[in-house]
Amino acid sequence: MSTPESGKSEPVSVRVLDREYTVGVTEAERASLTSAARLLDTRMRELRGSNKMVAPDRLAVLTALNLAHELQQREAVGQVRSDDDLFKLIDAANARLDGLLVSNS
């Protein structure tokens, strides 16, 4: 996600669980964000399964926990190169969750 020092931010729309969210990103971040949104959508749909009654905010938190756990496991086996990489991924996940939670309220 873009920060004031990262360059010009442009709005990009992504869909997660049939809801559209608009996020400001730089051109360099666009492909990564859309890929992350597809991953999040896929994982949330898998977790929801046939239970359509699960609250979207609960589903988002559980999905984020699963993704964070996977990230920690990869770090433990050396698939994440540095703490900086981990913090960037966690910050990005937190920003996406914040966007989802704001959109749901």
Backbone bond lengths (Angstrom), bond angles and torsions (degrees), N, CA, C in turn:
res aa  C-N    CA-C-N  psi(-1)  N-CA   C-N-CA  omega(-1)  CA-C   N-CA-C  phi
1 M - - - 1.430 - - 1.516 107.88 -
2 S 1.285 115.73 147.27 1.449 118.52 -173.92 1.521 111.47 -79.85
3 T 1.303 113.88 150.05 1.455 122.41 174.43 1.513 106.85 -121.01
4 P 1.344 118.88 164.37 1.459 119.83 -177.08 1.527 113.69 -52.85
5 E 1.325 118.21 -35.31 1.453 120.29 -177.62 1.521 113.37 -85.67
6 S 1.329 118.84 -4.72 1.464 120.46 -174.50 1.527 114.08 -90.00
7 G 1.300 119.08 -1.56 1.456 120.03 178.12 1.512 112.07 118.59
8 K 1.331 114.71 -176.49 1.458 121.21 -177.15 1.523 111.07 -69.66
9 S 1.308 115.28 128.78 1.457 121.90 -179.16 1.526 109.73 -94.08
10 E 1.326 115.38 137.33 1.457 121.51 177.14 1.521 108.85 -124.90
11 P 1.336 117.82 144.02 1.461 119.42 178.52 1.529 111.61 -72.07
12 V 1.321 115.12 135.57 1.460 122.08 176.57 1.522 107.15 -130.03
13 S 1.315 116.69 132.35 1.464 121.01 178.26 1.520 109.69 -97.33
14 V 1.331 115.08 134.77 1.460 121.70 175.89 1.521 107.87 -130.61
15 R 1.326 116.44 156.40 1.468 121.38 178.37 1.516 109.42 -115.73
16 V 1.325 114.77 130.79 1.460 121.93 175.66 1.521 106.65 -133.66
17 L 1.314 116.38 122.86 1.472 122.62 -177.15 1.526 111.86 49.67
18 D 1.325 115.47 48.57 1.462 122.88 175.92 1.526 114.48 64.85
19 R 1.323 116.85 16.45 1.463 120.99 174.64 1.514 108.31 -117.37
20 E 1.311 115.65 141.62 1.454 120.52 -178.48 1.527 109.96 -97.90
21 Y 1.327 114.57 136.78 1.459 122.39 178.49 1.521 108.03 -128.26
22 T 1.320 116.57 139.10 1.452 121.40 176.80 1.517 108.28 -108.87
23 V 1.330 114.89 128.66 1.459 121.69 -175.74 1.520 107.92 -129.57
24 G 1.336 116.67 140.63 1.457 120.84 176.53 1.518 110.74 -87.09
25 V 1.330 116.54 123.23 1.463 121.65 179.10 1.522 109.41 -140.82
26 T 1.325 115.71 159.79 1.459 119.73 172.65 1.523 108.19 -79.55
27 E 1.312 115.92 164.60 1.465 120.50 178.74 1.524 110.83 -57.70
28 A 1.336 116.46 -37.49 1.468 120.81 -179.22 1.528 112.30 -66.44
29 E 1.333 116.84 -25.20 1.470 121.03 -178.12 1.527 113.48 -91.74
30 R 1.306 116.88 -12.25 1.470 121.70 -172.21 1.534 113.10 -54.88
31 A 1.313 118.10 -52.89 1.470 121.27 -177.33 1.524 111.16 -63.54
32 S 1.321 116.01 -40.33 1.461 120.14 179.69 1.526 111.11 -64.63
33 L 1.326 116.42 -41.69 1.462 120.00 179.54 1.524 111.19 -64.73
34 T 1.319 117.56 -45.40 1.464 118.71 -179.20 1.525 110.95 -65.27
35 S 1.313 116.55 -35.63 1.467 120.25 175.89 1.527 110.52 -65.11
36 A 1.324 116.61 -43.26 1.468 120.87 178.79 1.526 110.81 -63.75
37 A 1.322 116.83 -39.15 1.468 120.35 178.87 1.527 110.77 -64.61
38 R 1.338 116.87 -40.10 1.474 119.69 177.21 1.527 110.64 -63.84
39 L 1.336 116.04 -42.52 1.465 119.96 177.94 1.524 110.54 -61.55
40 L 1.328 116.68 -46.83 1.463 120.78 179.77 1.524 110.69 -60.79
41 D 1.324 116.98 -45.01 1.460 121.05 179.03 1.527 110.95 -59.81
42 T 1.320 116.48 -46.23 1.470 121.04 179.72 1.518 111.04 -61.09
43 R 1.324 116.54 -47.90 1.463 120.23 -177.94 1.522 111.65 -65.54
44 M 1.328 117.60 -39.69 1.463 119.86 179.06 1.526 110.60 -65.99
45 R 1.322 116.84 -39.76 1.473 120.43 178.09 1.527 110.94 -65.34
46 E 1.328 116.55 -40.77 1.470 120.09 177.81 1.523 110.55 -62.57
47 L 1.319 117.01 -44.84 1.463 121.15 -178.52 1.524 110.96 -67.09
48 R 1.313 116.15 -39.78 1.462 120.15 179.57 1.518 110.74 -67.32
49 G 1.331 116.94 -37.43 1.460 120.71 179.73 1.510 111.57 55.24
50 S 1.299 115.66 -132.70 1.463 119.88 -178.64 1.522 112.22 -90.31
51 N 1.323 118.06 -3.30 1.459 121.45 179.88 1.522 109.81 -87.07
52 K 1.313 116.62 89.40 1.467 122.28 -177.18 1.527 112.43 -75.66
53 M 1.327 117.56 -6.01 1.460 120.58 -175.87 1.529 113.35 -90.31
54 V 1.324 118.52 -2.17 1.461 120.98 179.39 1.525 108.49 -66.81
55 A 1.338 116.76 131.20 1.463 121.27 179.48 1.531 109.89 -62.61
56 P 1.331 117.37 135.18 1.468 120.30 -177.94 1.528 113.99 -58.33
57 D 1.338 117.55 -36.13 1.466 118.45 179.92 1.526 110.88 -68.27
58 R 1.308 117.33 -39.13 1.470 120.70 176.76 1.528 110.20 -64.55
59 L 1.306 116.11 -43.12 1.456 121.60 178.44 1.533 110.99 -60.93
60 A 1.334 116.84 -41.14 1.470 121.25 179.09 1.525 111.15 -64.34
61 V 1.332 116.85 -43.00 1.467 120.12 -179.76 1.527 110.63 -66.66
62 L 1.320 117.85 -44.69 1.462 120.58 179.19 1.527 111.52 -62.90
63 T 1.318 116.43 -39.40 1.463 119.96 177.57 1.524 110.56 -65.50
64 A 1.327 117.15 -42.57 1.471 120.71 177.99 1.524 110.89 -61.74
65 L 1.325 117.00 -41.07 1.466 120.20 177.68 1.526 110.89 -62.45
66 N 1.320 116.77 -43.06 1.468 119.96 178.09 1.523 111.47 -61.82
67 L 1.336 116.90 -44.60 1.463 120.39 179.71 1.527 111.53 -65.75
68 A 1.336 117.14 -40.06 1.468 120.42 177.86 1.525 110.68 -64.30
69 H 1.321 116.26 -39.47 1.465 120.58 178.27 1.530 110.58 -63.47
70 E 1.317 116.84 -44.69 1.463 120.59 177.29 1.522 110.93 -60.53
71 L 1.318 116.49 -40.43 1.460 120.96 178.90 1.523 110.81 -62.89
72 Q 1.321 117.02 -42.83 1.467 120.76 177.80 1.524 111.04 -63.43
73 Q 1.317 117.04 -39.78 1.465 119.86 178.37 1.527 110.85 -63.75
74 R 1.314 116.82 -41.59 1.462 120.06 177.93 1.519 111.32 -64.46
75 E 1.319 115.82 -38.35 1.460 119.44 178.14 1.530 109.77 -63.27
76 A 1.313 116.55 -40.25 1.465 120.96 -178.23 1.523 111.97 -62.91
77 V 1.318 117.65 -29.73 1.464 120.05 179.19 1.527 111.88 -101.18
78 G 1.327 116.30 12.36 1.458 120.82 174.06 1.508 115.91 82.96
79 Q 1.326 118.13 15.59 1.459 119.41 179.58 1.519 112.52 -82.57
80 V 1.325 117.68 -15.78 1.456 121.41 173.02 1.518 105.81 -107.37
81 R 1.315 117.06 125.37 1.456 120.93 -168.57 1.523 115.25 -74.15
82 S 1.321 119.14 -30.56 1.459 119.05 -175.49 1.518 110.92 -153.31
83 D 1.330 114.96 165.04 1.457 119.87 174.86 1.523 110.54 -61.37
84 D 1.334 117.00 -35.70 1.462 120.05 178.66 1.526 110.97 -58.72
85 D 1.331 116.95 -42.16 1.465 120.46 177.36 1.524 110.61 -61.03
86 L 1.325 116.14 -44.51 1.458 121.08 -179.79 1.521 110.64 -62.35
87 F 1.330 117.06 -46.65 1.461 120.51 -179.34 1.529 111.46 -63.26
88 K 1.319 117.45 -38.47 1.465 120.47 177.63 1.524 110.58 -63.30
89 L 1.318 116.93 -43.27 1.463 120.43 179.77 1.526 111.42 -66.37
90 I 1.328 116.63 -40.97 1.469 120.18 178.64 1.523 110.37 -66.53
91 D 1.344 117.47 -42.85 1.463 120.65 177.60 1.525 110.91 -59.88
92 A 1.318 116.43 -42.29 1.466 120.15 179.16 1.526 110.75 -64.30
93 A 1.335 116.79 -42.38 1.468 120.58 178.43 1.523 110.66 -64.12
94 N 1.336 116.80 -42.08 1.465 120.49 178.11 1.520 111.24 -62.36
95 A 1.327 116.86 -42.73 1.463 120.30 179.37 1.525 110.67 -62.95
96 R 1.317 116.48 -41.20 1.469 119.91 178.58 1.526 110.92 -64.85
97 L 1.336 115.80 -42.18 1.467 119.35 177.79 1.519 111.00 -63.39
98 D 1.345 116.77 -42.67 1.461 119.97 177.58 1.521 110.39 -57.23
99 G 1.322 116.21 -42.84 1.456 120.26 178.44 1.512 112.30 -63.42
100 L 1.318 116.50 -40.26 1.463 120.19 178.44 1.517 111.34 -66.73
101 L 1.323 116.34 -43.59 1.458 119.76 -177.57 1.520 111.25 -67.95
102 V 1.344 118.20 -37.49 1.458 121.53 177.66 1.522 109.77 -66.41
103 S 1.323 116.73 -41.26 1.462 120.70 -179.34 1.520 112.15 -66.65
104 N 1.325 117.12 -27.65 1.466 120.99 -178.94 1.515 112.94 -82.94
105 S 1.333 117.75 -14.13 1.471 118.33 -177.79 1.495 112.64 -90.86
